[in-house]
Amino acid sequence: MGKKSKNPGKAKSSETAASPAVAYPSDGPSEEELNCLQTSSSSLQSKLDQLTSFAAANDRKGFVENFVPLALTPEDTQGYLEDLTTADEADGQWRNLISEIAAIAAGKGVNNIEGDQVTNAVFFFEHPLLEQCDREVSFVCTNGEWRAEG
């Protein structure tokens, strides 16, 4: 059995005084934060974040199903998935594609975004893995669904 309290009428207080919040002065955004340019569209950012999650999980099928244009035929969608899974250069293509999507989702290396970012957006950015390789990726929104263009 446990020890008995010498003063059973006195309840122990488990509450402690809350520490006051500490505020630190900011020296402004970091150089990395200044060099990032993300979309102003919350729905497009959500799509990019979703694609990045599929990529992080190595879910190529989920990625392709949520990336390709809505007008793409099931046969063409399957062909693109096979290009990213079973083709000779599948792993390299997949690595390049997901690195590009992760970069534009984070805004890293993005130099410009054209389009209204309501119905279309074109990201101009430096490829995150290939030196001196400028890239362009276009997205269009159809009935609230963002997809790669063309």
N, C-alpha and C positions, 0 to 999 in steps of 0.2 A: 504494500500500500504506500501511497505517496505521503509526503510530509503534510501535516496540518498547519494551516495558517495560524500565526500567533494572534492575529487580529482579524477574525472571520467577518466582522461587520464592515470592514474597510475593503472596498472593491479596488482591485488594481486597475489603473488606467493604462490602456494600451495605446491611447492617443498621444501623439507627440506633436509638438508645435511644428507647423509647416514652415519650411525654410522659405524665405522670400526669394522671388525669382531674381536671377542674376542676369543683367543685361551687359553685353559687350559691345563696344562701338565697332561699327563696320568700316572697313576700308574700301568698301564697294565690291562689285563683282570681280571674280577672278579672271585672269586672262582666258582661261578655258571657257568660262561662262560667256565672256564677251565674244568668243569665236564660234558660238553656237547660234544657229538660226533654225528655229522650229516653226512648224505651221501654226497659223493663228486659228485654225479650225479644230475645235475639240473633237468633232466626229472623225476627222481624218487622223488626228493624233491617236485616238482610240484604236483605229484600224491599224496604224503603224505599230502601236504597242501590242495589239493582238498578234500581228504577224511576227513580231519579235519574240513573243511568248512561244509561238509554234516553233520558231527557229531554235530557241533555247532548249526546247524539249526534243529537238531533232524530228519533229512531226512534219515530214515533207508532204504527206497527203493533206493534212489539215491546212498547211501553209498554202499549197497550190489551190485547194478548194476555195480559199478565202482571198486569193491574190489575183488569179487570172480574170480577164474580162468576162462579164456576165454573158456576152454574146458568143463566147467560145463554145464550140460543140463539145459534147462529152468525149468524143474520140480525140479531139485536139487537146483537151484537158488531160486525158489519160496519157497522151503522147508526151506532153510537157512533164508530167509526173515521172514518166519513165526516163526522160532525159536527165532528171535530177536524182534518179535512184539507181538505174541499171546501166546507163550509157557508160562508155569508156571513161569519159571525163566527168562523170556525175558528181563525184565528191568535190572536185575543184569548182564546178559550176555552182553547186549548192553553197559552198563556202563563200564564194564571191557574192552571190545573190543575197544571202542572209547578212553578210557584212555590210552591204549597201543599205539594206532596209534598216538594220540597227543604227547605222550612221545617220540616216535621215530622220529616224525616229528621235534620236538624241540631238539632232541638229549639228552633229560634229562634221566639220568640213563643208557644210552647206554654205555656198556663196550667195545664192539667190533662189527665191521661190517666185515663179511667175504664175499667173492665173488668179482667179478671184478667191480661190480656196473655199468656195461654196459648191461649185460644180466641177471645177478642175484645178489642178495644181501640178506644176512642173518644177522638180527639184534639180538644181545644178550644184554639183558637189565634186569633191576630190574623192576618188576611190580610196577606201580606208586601207586596202592591202596592196594596191599597185601604185607605185610612185609615178608621178606625172601623168596620171590617167584621169582626165575629167569625164564625169558621167552626167547623165540626164535621165531622170525617171519621171514618168507622167502618171498621174492618177485622175480618174474621173468619177464623179458621183452620180449614180442613177438611182432614182427612187430611194435616196437615203443610204445607198450602199456604195462605199468607196472601193474601186478596183484599179488595177494597173490598166493603163491604156495601151491598146494595140498589142 
